Amino acid sequence: MQKFGLNELREKYLSFFESKEHLRLSSFSLVPQNDPSILLINAGMTPLKPYFTGEQKPPRNRVTTCQKCIRTPDIERVGKTARHGTYFEMLGNFSFGNYFKKEAIAWAWEFATMDLKMPKDKLWVTIYLEDDEAFEIWNKDIGLSPERIVRLGKEDNFWEHGTGPCGPCSEIHFDRGEEKGCGKPDCKPGCDCDRYMEFWNLVFTQFNKDENGNYTPLEKKNIDTGMGLERLACVMQGVDSLFEVDTVRNILDYVCKTTNTIYGKDAETDISIRVITDHIRSTTMMISDGIMPSNEGRGYVLRRLLRRAARHGKLLGLDKPFLSDVADVVINESKAAYSELAEKADYIKKVIRIEEERFESTIDQGLAILNEYIKELKAENKKEVPGTMVFKLHDTYGFPLDLTREIAEENNLLIDETGFKNEMEAQKNKAREALKSKEGSAWTQENNLKLPGEFKNKFLGYETTQCDANIAYILKDDELVKSAMEGDKVLILLDKTPFYAESGGQIGDTGFVKTKTGIARVEDCKKTHEGYHIHVGIIEKGLLEVDSSATAVVDVTRRKAIARNHTATHLLHKALRGNLGSHVAQAGSLVDDQKLRFDFTHFEPISEEALMSIEDEINSKILEDLPVNTEEMPIDVAREKGAVALFGEKYGHIVRVVQAGDYSTELCGGTHMTSTAGIGFIKIIGETGIAAGTRRIEAVTGYSSLEYFKEKEMLLKDITGALKVNPQDSVKKIEALNAEIKSSHKELEELRSKLVGSKVDEILSTALNINGITLITAKFDKMDMDTLRNTGDTLKNRINEEAGVIVLAAEQDGKVNFIVTATKKAIEKGIHSGNIIREAAKVTGGGGGGRPDMAQAGGKDPSKIEAAFAKVVSLI
């Protein structure tokens, strides 16, 4: 049988089904789109579910794909066996109401026997025990003998997932030979031994299962087939596991070369080699699809895999980051099929390197603590690592729960997962309480407002900022009332409103609701889960009554300021992606009338030069006066236009698209300017990191940017006035003053050192002898820590042949500086400078520590220095 490489097999399969009038689609991203039920794409048909359910129309009713997939339920078993892996590719051919069993079976047989030239006598199939139609096709049309068609039950050959579309399936198996089998005379597919390898599953979706368990034939029947590319390669290359397949073996060999190990020589070493090989494949692919390491969701899966691989590198003797180099091999092996790997190679490697370096900085310390704790547990004959310790390792040292569990299992210990979860929940509750205390008790969007009868209010805010309306409900103190008087805080519901309710990062409008009898000042507008617009405000004059006519008026100046910032946010998003890379994705935003705040995925600080380039690009688009158009359209059409969707947002079939010329296209429900020129100007005022892999930019536009420049101009005038120079000379003047101050400071310290030097003999004369230890204490005024250390060294040199301890303190700016230094002979007698200074500093309300020979600390109360010296005497 001819041996085909994995990359060759992928291309042969896709080309074959293209010849059968299938549309070849590129692999979808590993990040599911509009499917919150899963973290990562785990099967070839998963991204195609909307086509099977009829939710979306497929681009063609015959499709073929090779889909990247990640599965992590068995992550702890990866490495321990040669079968388990987290990353794989799934080949598939699909029919949406077009062809069915006859064609699916015929083409599968043709591809296996004609294109791949598999020996026909090595192929067996299984079918669902009641599927006579499939039996007839395999037997009569294909010519397969009945002995090689095995009927199996629902558990093996019927695909269903709860209620909905389902159906029987037929699997194709390859006979690997008697030497792989159990030796039983009736051995055949369905046996637990390794002789028959299933490599292709043909699912015939022909029924709909209802809640009563009834199966009704579908009007339009579908085909969904799945064949693991690595498993097919195992068959074609005559190897026993995915780690022996050519492309994967190349990665494994590089791991062995890097770690100076030999695969197959030692079982424990093989586990680590397999873990690294598998996990680097997964992480490289995940990062190429925009996933960043984090402590939640798919980012946590990525972090788990990277850190598990990094730890196994340490087990193989590596003491420095290495995974980004292994990623080069992954990229090289798969870039022909996935061009984004080559395009993002530098970015992928940088993310891996940064994450590995972060873990490197804490893992050794965490491992030392865990290993010490494990020793204690074993000495006490305990069998479980407490949840508090597991939480500490997670919270302080970045150990994923699974990593601690794995290390514990290697030492025949369990971990207290319940205790860990309790600690995690306690931390979350603490954070929630802190958030509540910041927010106060104001009405929030989380409230579920229950109103009598049917009620809907219409939002007119895209078209107008003022409209006539009817007051439908008034709430005061969480109770429905008929009217409200001057001074009452209220929630008002109108039958229609121009007020934008806070959502999508944009704050709510303010303004007024006016009637013939009174005026309410609207301080905010919120939206409930039911979609009601709630006007939060206070009755400013007279009274308001239910069922009365009103005029709703939005603060137009404020609305425009918000719209400037929101439109600018879209331009910023586009400029960031253009300048930093397509990995940039919105991770949150806040748009108000003063500024915009934009959070996005990126792994490192942005340089000043890059920020200026981004700012210049946006301002050039503002000056181009690009038209900003909004349009509602089906989501498929929006995607074809290249509209950027926000990850995690739920979109309906019809979406609102905001387009700034040909520059930016995004799905958005916010309010915007009609042209980019309306923004005026954008000025980036801050760029910071807010979490691992997440950055934040703050910027101002319009009048706020003018105010920003006015403030800077006034500040510059104040500075130049104080310096008594022209603005253009201010930098030179400051540099000259700094040099002068530095020189004066140096002269002052030299004078202080000379003064101290002249007093050395006097200080030495005050030495005490305590149990054979010479103790010298001295107090100074206005001496910094460097001079204090130098003084300590001078005194120590004078008594270096003795067992001596020097304790010096200085008052500076109302605080205390301490140093303690000890000679070698004093250390031999048990003196530890760090321990002494810790206790001495406590007396003055401070703290510190250090090595046995040298330590420093700070204190808050200079009046307690003498008491601190007395404490040192008692300690010695």
Backbone hydrogen bonds, N-H to C=O, Kabsch-Sander energy under -0.5 kcal/mol:
donor,donor_aa,acceptor,acceptor_aa,energy
4,F,2,Q,-0.6
9,L,5,G,-2.5
10,R,6,L,-2.0
11,E,7,N,-1.7
12,K,8,E,-2.4
13,Y,9,L,-2.3
14,L,10,R,-2.2
15,S,11,E,-2.4
16,F,12,K,-2.2
17,F,13,Y,-2.0
18,E,14,L,-1.7
19,S,15,S,-1.8
21,E,18,E,-1.5
22,H,17,F,-1.9
23,L,62,R,-2.6
24,R,22,H,-0.6
25,L,23,L,-0.6
25,L,64,T,-2.3
34,N,32,P,-0.6
38,I,35,D,-1.1
41,I,30,L,-2.2
46,T,43,A,-0.8
48,L,45,M,-1.2
49,K,46,T,-1.4
51,Y,48,L,-1.5
52,F,48,L,-1.5
53,T,49,K,-2.5
54,G,50,P,-0.7
55,E,50,P,-0.9
56,Q,50,P,-2.2
63,V,94,F,-2.1
64,T,23,L,-2.5
65,T,92,G,-2.1
66,C,25,L,-0.5
67,Q,90,M,-2.6
69,C,88,F,-2.4
70,I,41,I,-2.4
71,R,86,T,-2.5
75,I,72,T,-1.7
77,R,74,D,-1.6
78,V,74,D,-0.9
78,V,75,I,-0.7
79,G,81,T,-0.8
79,G,84,H,-0.5
80,K,77,R,-0.7
81,T,77,R,-1.3
88,F,69,C,-1.9
90,M,67,Q,-2.6
91,L,89,E,-0.6
91,L,227,M,-3.1
92,G,65,T,-2.2
94,F,63,V,-3.2
95,S,223,I,-2.1
96,F,61,N,-2.2
97,G,95,S,-0.9
97,G,221,K,-0.6
104,A,100,F,-2.5
105,I,101,K,-2.9
106,A,102,K,-1.9
107,W,103,E,-2.9
108,A,104,A,-1.8
109,W,105,I,-2.3
110,E,106,A,-2.4
111,F,107,W,-2.7
112,A,108,A,-2.3
113,T,109,W,-2.6
114,M,110,E,-2.7
115,D,110,E,-1.2
116,L,111,F,-2.3
118,M,112,A,-2.6
122,K,119,P,-1.9
123,L,120,K,-1.4
124,W,173,H,-2.2
125,V,148,R,-2.2
126,T,171,E,-2.3
127,I,150,V,-2.6
129,L,152,L,-2.4
131,D,128,Y,-2.4
132,D,130,E,-1.8
135,F,131,D,-1.6
136,E,132,D,-2.6
137,I,133,E,-1.9
138,W,134,A,-2.7
139,N,135,F,-2.8
140,K,136,E,-2.8
141,D,136,E,-1.0
141,D,137,I,-0.7
142,I,137,I,-2.3
144,L,138,W,-2.6
148,R,145,S,-1.8
149,I,146,P,-1.7
150,V,125,V,-2.9
150,V,148,R,-0.6
151,R,149,I,-0.5
152,L,127,I,-2.8
156,D,153,G,-0.9
157,N,153,G,-2.8
158,F,154,K,-1.1
159,W,167,G,-3.0
160,E,158,F,-0.6
164,G,209,K,-2.5
166,C,207,F,-2.3
167,G,159,W,-2.4
169,C,157,N,-1.7
170,S,202,L,-2.6
171,E,126,T,-1.3
172,I,200,W,-2.7
173,H,124,W,-3.4
174,F,197,M,-2.3
175,D,122,K,-3.1
176,R,174,F,-0.7
176,R,195,R,-2.8
180,K,177,G,-1.7
181,G,178,E,-1.9
187,C,184,K,-1.5
190,G,191,C,-0.5
191,C,188,K,-2.1
194,D,180,K,-0.8
197,M,174,F,-2.4
197,M,195,R,-0.6
198,E,196,Y,-0.6
199,F,172,I,-2.6
200,W,172,I,-1.2
201,N,226,G,-2.5
202,L,170,S,-3.0
202,L,200,W,-0.5
203,V,201,N,-0.7
203,V,224,D,-2.0
204,F,168,P,-2.9
204,F,202,L,-0.5
205,T,203,V,-0.8
205,T,222,N,-1.7
206,Q,166,C,-1.1
206,Q,204,F,-1.1
207,F,166,C,-2.6
208,N,216,T,-2.4
209,K,164,G,-2.4
210,D,208,N,-0.5
210,D,214,N,-2.2
213,G,210,D,-1.9
216,T,208,N,-2.5
216,T,214,N,-0.6
218,L,206,Q,-2.8
221,K,219,E,-0.6
222,N,205,T,-2.2
223,I,95,S,-1.9
224,D,203,V,-2.1
225,T,93,N,-1.5
226,G,201,N,-2.3
227,M,91,L,-2.5
229,L,89,E,-3.1
232,L,228,G,-2.5
233,A,229,L,-2.3
234,C,230,E,-1.8
235,V,231,R,-1.8
236,M,232,L,-2.6
237,Q,233,A,-2.4
238,G,234,C,-0.8
238,G,235,V,-0.6
239,V,234,C,-1.9
242,L,82,A,-0.6
243,F,82,A,-0.5
244,E,241,S,-1.9
245,V,242,L,-1.0
249,R,245,V,-3.6
250,N,246,D,-1.8
251,I,247,T,-1.1
252,L,248,V,-2.6
253,D,249,R,-2.9
254,Y,250,N,-1.5
255,V,251,I,-2.1
256,C,252,L,-2.4
257,K,253,D,-2.3
258,T,254,Y,-2.7
259,T,255,V,-2.4
260,N,256,C,-0.8
261,T,256,C,-2.3
265,K,262,I,-1.3
270,D,266,D,-2.4
271,I,267,A,-1.6
272,S,268,E,-1.5
273,I,269,T,-2.3
274,R,270,D,-2.6
275,V,271,I,-2.5
276,I,272,S,-2.4
277,T,273,I,-2.4
278,D,274,R,-2.8
279,H,275,V,-2.7
280,I,276,I,-2.2
281,R,277,T,-1.0
282,S,278,D,-1.9
283,T,279,H,-2.8
284,T,280,I,-1.9
285,M,281,R,-1.8
286,M,282,S,-2.6
287,I,283,T,-2.6
288,S,284,T,-1.8
289,D,285,M,-0.9
289,D,286,M,-0.6
290,G,287,I,-2.1
291,I,286,M,-2.0
294,S,299,G,-1.4
299,G,296,E,-1.0
300,Y,296,E,-1.2
300,Y,297,G,-0.8
301,V,297,G,-1.5
302,L,298,R,-2.2
303,R,299,G,-2.2
304,R,300,Y,-2.8
305,L,301,V,-2.3
306,L,302,L,-2.6
307,R,303,R,-2.7
308,R,304,R,-2.3
309,A,305,L,-2.3
310,A,306,L,-2.5
311,R,307,R,-2.2
312,H,308,R,-1.9
313,G,309,A,-1.6
314,K,310,A,-1.6
315,L,311,R,-2.0
316,L,312,H,-1.0
317,G,314,K,-1.9
318,L,313,G,-2.4
325,D,322,F,-0.9
326,V,322,F,-1.3
327,A,323,L,-2.2
328,D,324,S,-0.8
328,D,325,D,-0.5
329,V,325,D,-0.7
329,V,326,V,-0.9
330,V,326,V,-1.5
331,I,327,A,-2.8
332,N,328,D,-2.3
333,E,329,V,-2.3
334,S,330,V,-1.5
335,K,331,I,-1.7
337,A,334,S,-0.9
338,Y,334,S,-2.1
339,S,337,A,-0.5
341,L,338,Y,-2.0
342,A,338,Y,-0.5
342,A,339,S,-0.5
343,E,339,S,-2.0
344,K,340,E,-2.1
345,A,342,A,-1.0
348,I,344,K,-3.1
349,K,345,A,-2.4
350,K,346,D,-2.1
351,V,347,Y,-2.5
352,I,348,I,-2.2
353,R,349,K,-2.6
354,I,350,K,-2.8
355,E,351,V,-2.4
356,E,352,I,-2.6
357,E,353,R,-2.5
358,R,354,I,-2.3
359,F,355,E,-2.2
360,E,356,E,-2.6
361,S,357,E,-1.8
362,T,358,R,-0.5
362,T,359,F,-1.2
363,I,359,F,-2.9
364,D,360,E,-0.7
366,G,362,T,-2.7
367,L,363,I,-3.6
368,A,364,D,-2.3
369,I,365,Q,-1.9
370,L,366,G,-2.8
371,N,367,L,-3.2
372,E,368,A,-2.1
373,Y,369,I,-2.3
374,I,370,L,-2.8
375,K,371,N,-2.1
376,E,372,E,-1.9
377,L,373,Y,-2.6
378,K,374,I,-2.6
379,A,375,K,-2.4
380,E,376,E,-1.9
381,N,378,K,-1.3
382,K,377,L,-3.3
385,V,414,L,-2.7
390,V,386,P,-2.0
391,F,387,G,-2.5
392,K,388,T,-2.2
393,L,389,M,-2.4
394,H,390,V,-1.7
395,D,391,F,-3.4
396,T,392,K,-2.8
397,Y,392,K,-0.8
397,Y,393,L,-0.8
398,G,394,H,-0.7
399,F,393,L,-2.4
403,L,400,P,-0.8
404,T,400,P,-1.7
405,R,401,L,-2.4
406,E,402,D,-2.5
407,I,403,L,-2.3
408,A,404,T,-2.4
409,E,405,R,-2.7
410,E,406,E,-1.9
411,N,407,I,-0.7
411,N,408,A,-1.1
412,N,409,E,-2.0
413,L,408,A,-2.5
414,L,383,K,-2.9
416,D,385,V,-2.7
417,E,415,I,-1.7
420,F,416,D,-2.0
421,K,417,E,-2.7
422,N,418,T,-2.3
423,E,419,G,-2.1
424,M,420,F,-2.4
425,E,421,K,-2.6
426,A,422,N,-2.4
427,Q,423,E,-2.1
428,K,424,M,-2.3
429,N,425,E,-2.9
430,K,426,A,-2.2
431,A,427,Q,-2.1
432,R,428,K,-2.7
433,E,429,N,-2.7
434,A,430,K,-2.1
435,L,431,A,-2.1
436,K,432,R,-2.7
437,S,433,E,-2.4
438,K,434,A,-1.2
439,E,435,L,-2.3
440,G,436,K,-2.5
442,A,439,E,-0.7
447,N,444,T,-1.6
449,L,447,N,-0.8
450,K,448,N,-0.6
451,L,449,L,-0.6
458,K,495,D,-2.2
460,L,458,K,-0.6
460,L,497,T,-3.4
461,G,497,T,-0.6
463,E,460,L,-1.3
464,T,460,L,-1.9
467,C,552,A,-1.9
469,A,550,A,-3.0
471,I,548,S,-2.4
472,A,470,N,-0.8
472,A,493,L,-2.2
473,Y,493,L,-1.6
474,I,481,V,-0.6
475,L,491,L,-2.8
476,K,479,E,-2.7
479,E,476,K,-1.4
481,V,474,I,-2.8
484,A,544,L,-2.0
486,E,542,G,-0.9
487,G,539,I,-3.2
488,D,485,M,-2.3
490,V,537,G,-2.5
491,L,475,L,-2.1
492,I,535,H,-2.5
493,L,473,Y,-2.5
495,D,470,N,-1.9
497,T,458,K,-2.8
502,E,525,C,-2.7
503,S,506,Q,-1.8
506,Q,503,S,-2.1
507,I,591,V,-2.3
509,D,500,Y,-2.4
511,G,522,V,-2.0
512,F,553,V,-2.7
513,V,520,A,-2.4
514,K,551,T,-2.7
515,T,518,G,-2.9
519,I,541,K,-2.3
520,A,513,V,-2.7
521,R,538,I,-2.6
522,V,511,G,-2.5
522,V,520,A,-0.7
523,E,521,R,-0.7
523,E,536,V,-2.7
524,D,536,V,-1.5
526,K,534,I,-2.4
528,T,532,Y,-1.9
529,H,447,N,-0.5
531,G,528,T,-1.6
534,I,526,K,-3.3
534,I,532,Y,-0.7
535,H,492,I,-2.6
535,H,533,H,-0.5
536,V,524,D,-2.6
536,V,534,I,-0.7
537,G,490,V,-2.5
537,G,535,H,-0.6
538,I,521,R,-1.7
539,I,488,D,-2.5
540,E,519,I,-2.2
540,E,538,I,-0.7
541,K,519,I,-1.7
543,L,517,T,-1.7
544,L,484,A,-2.1
546,V,482,K,-3.0
547,D,471,I,-3.3
548,S,545,E,-1.2
550,A,469,A,-2.8
551,T,514,K,-2.7
552,A,467,C,-2.9
552,A,550,A,-0.5
553,V,512,F,-3.1
553,V,551,T,-0.6
554,V,465,T,-2.9
555,D,510,T,-3.0
556,V,554,V,-1.1
559,R,555,D,-2.4
560,K,556,V,-2.6
561,A,557,T,-1.7
562,I,558,R,-2.3
563,A,559,R,-2.7
564,R,560,K,-2.6
565,N,561,A,-1.8
566,H,562,I,-2.3
567,T,563,A,-2.7
568,A,564,R,-2.3
569,T,565,N,-1.7
570,H,566,H,-1.4
571,L,567,T,-1.7
572,L,568,A,-2.6
573,H,569,T,-2.5
574,K,570,H,-2.1
575,A,571,L,-2.5
576,L,572,L,-2.6
577,R,573,H,-2.1
578,G,574,K,-2.1
579,N,575,A,-2.2
580,L,576,L,-3.0
581,G,576,L,-0.7
581,G,577,R,-1.2
584,V,581,G,-1.6
587,A,588,G,-0.5
587,A,599,D,-3.2
588,G,599,D,-0.9
590,L,597,R,-2.3
591,V,505,G,-3.4
592,D,590,L,-0.5
592,D,595,K,-2.0
596,L,699,A,-2.6
597,R,590,L,-2.4
598,F,697,I,-2.9
599,D,588,G,-3.0
600,F,695,R,-2.3
601,T,585,A,-2.0
602,H,600,F,-0.5
602,H,693,G,-1.7
611,L,607,S,-2.4
612,M,608,E,-2.4
613,S,609,E,-2.1
614,I,610,A,-2.5
615,E,611,L,-2.7
616,D,612,M,-2.8
617,E,613,S,-2.2
618,I,614,I,-2.1
619,N,615,E,-2.4
620,S,616,D,-2.0
621,K,617,E,-1.6
622,I,618,I,-2.0
623,L,619,N,-2.4
624,E,620,S,-1.2
625,D,622,I,-1.4
626,L,621,K,-1.0
628,V,674,T,-2.7
629,N,627,P,-0.7
629,N,659,Q,-2.6
631,E,657,V,-2.1
633,M,655,V,-2.4
635,I,653,H,-2.8
638,A,634,P,-2.0
639,R,635,I,-2.2
640,E,636,D,-1.9
641,K,637,V,-1.5
642,G,639,R,-1.6
643,A,638,A,-2.3
644,V,665,T,-2.4
645,A,643,A,-0.5
649,E,646,L,-1.8
651,Y,649,E,-0.5
655,V,633,M,-3.1
657,V,631,E,-3.2
657,V,655,V,-0.6
658,V,666,E,-3.1
659,Q,629,N,-3.0
659,Q,657,V,-0.5
660,A,664,S,-2.7
661,G,627,P,-2.4
661,G,659,Q,-0.9
663,Y,660,A,-1.9
664,S,660,A,-1.5
666,E,658,V,-2.4
667,L,644,V,-2.1
668,C,656,R,-2.3
668,C,666,E,-0.5
673,M,563,A,-0.6
676,T,626,L,-2.6
678,G,675,S,-1.1
679,I,676,T,-2.0
680,G,677,A,-1.3
681,F,679,I,-1.7
683,K,700,V,-2.5
685,I,698,E,-2.3
686,G,698,E,-1.4
688,T,696,R,-2.4
690,I,694,T,-2.0
691,A,694,T,-1.4
694,T,691,A,-2.4
695,R,600,F,-2.8
696,R,688,T,-3.1
697,I,598,F,-2.6
698,E,686,G,-2.4
699,A,596,L,-2.2
700,V,683,K,-2.2
702,G,679,I,-1.6
702,G,681,F,-0.8
704,S,701,T,-1.2
705,S,701,T,-1.1
705,S,702,G,-0.5
706,L,702,G,-1.5
707,E,703,Y,-2.5
708,Y,704,S,-2.1
709,F,705,S,-2.2
710,K,706,L,-2.4
711,E,707,E,-2.6
712,K,708,Y,-2.2
713,E,709,F,-2.5
714,M,710,K,-2.6
715,L,711,E,-2.5
716,L,712,K,-2.4
717,K,713,E,-2.1
718,D,714,M,-2.4
719,I,715,L,-2.5
720,T,716,L,-2.9
721,G,717,K,-2.3
722,A,718,D,-2.2
723,L,719,I,-2.3
724,K,720,T,-1.2
725,V,720,T,-1.9
729,D,726,N,-1.8
730,S,727,P,-1.3
733,K,729,D,-2.1
734,I,730,S,-2.4
735,E,731,V,-2.6
736,A,732,K,-2.2
737,L,733,K,-2.4
738,N,734,I,-2.7
739,A,735,E,-2.2
740,E,736,A,-2.2
741,I,737,L,-2.8
742,K,738,N,-2.6
743,S,739,A,-2.4
744,S,740,E,-2.6
745,H,741,I,-2.8
746,K,742,K,-2.2
747,E,743,S,-2.3
748,L,744,S,-2.6
749,E,745,H,-2.5
750,E,746,K,-2.3
751,L,747,E,-2.4
752,R,748,L,-2.5
753,S,749,E,-2.7
754,K,750,E,-2.3
755,L,751,L,-2.5
756,V,752,R,-2.9
757,G,753,S,-3.0
758,S,754,K,-2.1
759,K,755,L,-0.6
759,K,756,V,-1.2
760,V,757,G,-1.0
763,I,759,K,-2.7
764,L,760,V,-2.9
765,S,761,D,-1.8
766,T,763,I,-1.5
767,A,764,L,-1.7
768,L,775,L,-2.7
770,I,768,L,-0.6
770,I,773,I,-3.0
771,N,769,N,-0.6
773,I,770,I,-1.7
774,T,803,A,-2.9
775,L,768,L,-3.1
775,L,773,I,-0.6
776,I,774,T,-0.5
776,I,805,V,-2.8
778,A,807,V,-1.6
780,F,809,A,-2.5
782,K,811,E,-2.7
788,L,784,D,-2.2
789,R,785,M,-2.4
790,N,786,D,-2.4
791,T,787,T,-2.5
792,G,788,L,-2.1
793,D,789,R,-2.4
794,T,790,N,-2.2
795,L,791,T,-2.3
796,K,792,G,-2.4
797,N,793,D,-2.3
798,R,794,T,-1.0
799,I,795,L,-0.9
799,I,796,K,-0.7
800,N,797,N,-0.6
802,E,799,I,-2.1
804,G,802,E,-1.2
805,V,774,T,-3.2
806,I,821,T,-2.8
807,V,776,I,-3.2
808,L,819,I,-2.4
809,A,778,A,-2.2
810,A,817,N,-2.1
811,E,780,F,-2.0
812,Q,810,A,-0.5
812,Q,815,K,-2.4
815,K,812,Q,-1.7
816,V,859,G,-2.2
817,N,810,A,-2.6
818,F,857,A,-2.6
819,I,808,L,-2.2
820,V,855,A,-2.4
821,T,806,I,-2.2
822,A,853,D,-1.8
823,T,804,G,-2.5
827,I,823,T,-1.9
828,E,824,K,-2.0
829,K,825,K,-0.9
830,G,827,I,-1.9
831,I,826,A,-2.2
833,S,852,P,-2.2
834,G,851,R,-0.9
836,I,832,H,-2.1
837,I,833,S,-2.7
838,R,834,G,-1.7
839,E,835,N,-1.5
840,A,836,I,-2.4
841,A,837,I,-2.7
842,K,838,R,-1.3
843,V,839,E,-1.0
843,V,840,A,-0.5
844,T,840,A,-0.7
844,T,841,A,-1.0
845,G,842,K,-1.8
846,G,841,A,-2.7
847,G,858,G,-1.2
849,G,856,Q,-1.4
851,R,854,M,-1.8
855,A,820,V,-2.2
856,Q,849,G,-1.4
857,A,818,F,-1.8
858,G,847,G,-1.7
859,G,816,V,-2.0
860,K,844,T,-2.3
861,D,844,T,-1.9
864,K,861,D,-1.8
865,I,862,P,-1.6
868,A,864,K,-2.0
869,F,865,I,-2.1
870,A,866,E,-2.1
871,K,867,A,-1.7
872,V,868,A,-1.7
873,V,869,F,-1.9
874,S,870,A,-2.0
875,L,871,K,-2.2
876,I,872,V,-2.5
